[in-house]
Amino acid sequence: MQRNESRRSNKDRSDATRGALMAAGRTLFIARGYAEVGTPELVAEAGVTRGALYHHFADKKALFAAVVEAEAAAVAAEIDAATPAQMEPVAALVAGGKVYLDAMQTPGRTRLLLLEAPAVLGYAETRAIDERHADRTLREGLEAAIAAGAIRALPLDALTQILSAAFDRAAIAVSAGVAREDAEAVILAVVEGLTARGA
């Protein structure tokens, strides 16, 4: 019994240390960018030792990748919550696009996910993260809409990647000062252009 409690206690401490490093990484990477943040600052912000950092992450880049993954997962969770399976497919695509823009307005998130991540992690790793999260929600929405005959049956891989790129550019544009309502109007027009009625 005591051994189990000790194991649980060690796991709790380990989880807390990892969580502190993730929170510190998120704060610093968003505030200053990957290149401007050093490991001494990360461990100081987290209140842990350098050894603790390297116990949980191979290096600063691995911590950055974990932060990016967590932020991408948070975006996807917001989209999933706003687009239940019973929602009409085209409405779900429009809603998903709007929620994506909402989620990307979290301070620093657009820079972290769309500008820093590709530069630091490279295209292949960033794509893999996208495919597990926001792109997965988009792909599922498009697949459902095609299956329901609500949009044209275009090649799903190409459709997902091209629409994802458009949504990403919309998020960057909004963060740079483009009116949010203009970005939403374009998203609506793009989705409506895919409808079977527009074929």
N, C-alpha and C positions, 0 to 999 in steps of 0.2 A: 504493500500500500504506500509506504513511504517512498519507495523507488518510483512508483507511478507519479506521485505528487512532485517528486524531484524532476522527473522527465518533463511533466507538464510545465513546471516552473521554468525549466531551461528553455522549453519551446516558447513560452510566453516572453521570456527575456529576448530570445533570438528574434521573434516576430516584432517586438517593440523596437529593437535596434534596427532591423530592416526598414520598418515603417518610418523611423526617425530619419534614416538616410534618404529614403524616397521623398519624404516631405522637404528635407533640406535641398535635395537635388531639384525638385520641382520649383521651389522658391527661387533658388539661385539661377538655374538655367533660364527660367522665364524672365527674371529681372535683368540678367546681364548677357545671356547667351552662353552656349557651351564653351567656346574658346576662351572666354574671359573668366571662367570659374576654375579654380585650382582645387586639388584634393585637400589641402590644409583648410581651406574655407568650408568645404563640404563637411568635414568631420567636426569642425568647430561649430557650425550651424546645427548639426545633428546632435552635438554633445556626446560624441563617441570617439573612440581611438581610431587611429589610422588602420591598425590591425583589424578592427571590427569592419571597416569598409572593405578590406580585401578578403575578409572571411565571407562576406555576403556577395560581393561583386568582384569580378576579375580585375576591373579597372574602372576609371571614370566613364569610359564609353559604355561599359556594360550597365552602369547605374543610369546613364542617360537613356539607353535603350529601354530599360525597365520603366522609367518615368514616361517615356513616349508611349509604351504599350498600355500603361495604366490610364493615361489621358485619352488614348484612342478608344479604350474599353468604356470609359465614362461617356464619351460621345455616343457610341453605339447603344449603350444602355438607355440614354435619353431618347434616342430614335425608336428603339424597341418599345419603350413605355408609351410613346405617343402614337404608335401605329399597330394596334392589336390586330390579330389575324382576321377578325371578322369585319374589319374596315374595308370599304369598297376600294379596289386596287389603285385606281387613279388618284382618288382622294388620299390614300396612304402614301403614294409617291410624292404628292404635293406637300402633305403634312411632314413627311420625312425630310424633304428639302428645307422646309422652314425651320424645323427643329434642329437640323444640322447647322444652319446659320445661327440660331440661338446658342447652341452649344459652343460654337466656335467664337462667340463673343466673350466667353470667359477670358479675362485679361491674360494675355501672353500665349494663349493656346494656339492661335493661328500661326504665330511665329514659330512656336515649338514644333507643331506637327507638320506644317506645310513648308516652312523655310529651313529651319535648323535640322530637322530629322533627315531629309534627303541629303543635305550637305555633310552631315556627320556620319550617318549610317550607310549611305549609298542607296541607289535606286532599288536594288533587289530586296534588301532588308526592310526598307520603308514600305514597299509594295506588299510584302508578306504580312506586315503589321496591319496595313489597310485592309487586306483581304480577310483578316480575322475579325475585323471590327466594322467600321463604317461602310466599306465596300461590300461586306457580307450582308448588311441590312439592305443596301441598295440592290444588290443582286437578287436577294430573296423577294423584294418588292417587284422588281421587273419580271422575275420568273412567274410570280403570281398573276401579274397583270397580263402577261402573254398567255398564260394558261387559261385565263378567263376570257380571252379575246378582247380585252379592253385596250390593248396597244398592239401595234404591229409586231409580228414575229421576226425581229431582227436578231442577228448573231449575238448571243447573250454576253459572251466575254467582251467583245468589242463595245457593245452597248454600255455595259457596266463601267468599263474603264473610261470611256469617253464622257459619259455623264458625270462620273466621279470627278474627272478633271475639271469639268465645267463648274460643279459645285465648289470644288476647292478654289478655283479662280474667283468665284463669287464671294467666298469667305474672305479671301485676300483683298478683293476690291472693297468690300464693306469695311474691313479693318483700316483701309487706306483712305476712307472718307466717302465712298460711293453710298448714295442713299439706300438704306435697307429696303424700303418699299420698291425701289427700282430693281434691286437684285431679286426680290420675291416675284415681281412681275415677269422677269425674264425666266425664272425657274418655272413658273406656271405656263408660260408660252412654250417652253421647251417640252414639258411633259404633255401639254395638250397637242403639240405637234406630232407626238408619237401615237396618239389615239387612233384606233381603227377608223374612226370617222374622218380623220385627217389624211388617211392613206390615199 
